[in-house]
């Protein structure tokens, strides 16, 4: 799995549970523009490499939010 697949999957998971990437980044201590620089786009054809540490922090934040959503659904 390459960086773009990882970034896209994280972004999709966050969206699925209603967590804006800007908020996920904030919670992980990553500036949202840094996340944008990791994503390949027409304006950014050669994205900056993400560190394993930063990606792990985002993964942790998104997983925690997923658990919170599941707990809220179960409690309802």
N, C-alpha and C positions, 0 to 999 in steps of 0.2 A: 504494500500500500504506500503510495507516495504522499507527499505533503498536501497536495491539493485534495486528495481523497479524504485525508484525515481532517483537514479544515472544513471541507464540505459536510462531512458526517457530524462533526461537532456543531456546526451551524444548524444543520437539520434537526438534531436532537434538541438543541436549545429552543428552536422555533416550535417544535412539537409540544413542548411543555410550557410554552408561553413565556420563555425567558429571552428578552432581547439580548443580542450579542454584546451590545454596549454595556449592559448590566452584568453579564457574565464576565466580561473583561474587567470591569471595575472590581468585582468581587475577587477576581484572580490576581489583581494588581498589575494588569496589562492595559496599556493605553489603547483605546479602540482604534486609533490610527495605526498602531502597530499591527493589530489583527488585520486591518485592511491591506497593509503592505505584504502580509503573508499570502493573500488571496490573488490568484492569477485573474487578470481581467484585461479588457482591451486597453485600458489606461495603464495597466501594470502587467505587461507581458512576461517580465522576469521577476517574480516575487522574491522578497527577502526570505531567507530561511528562518523557520521557527525553531526555537530550542526545545529539546525534549522536556526540560523543566517547565517552560511556559505552557506547552501543550498539556502536560500533566496537570498543571494548576487549573486550566480550563476544564479538563476532563473531570476533575474533582468537584469543581463548582457546579457543572451541569449535572453530574450524578447526584449530588446533594439535592439539587432542585427537583430532579426527577423523583427522588425518595419523598420529598415534601409533598409533591403533587399526589403521589400514590397514597400517602397517609391521609391527606385531606379528602380524597375520594372515598377511602375506606371509612373515614369517620362520618361521612355524610349519610 
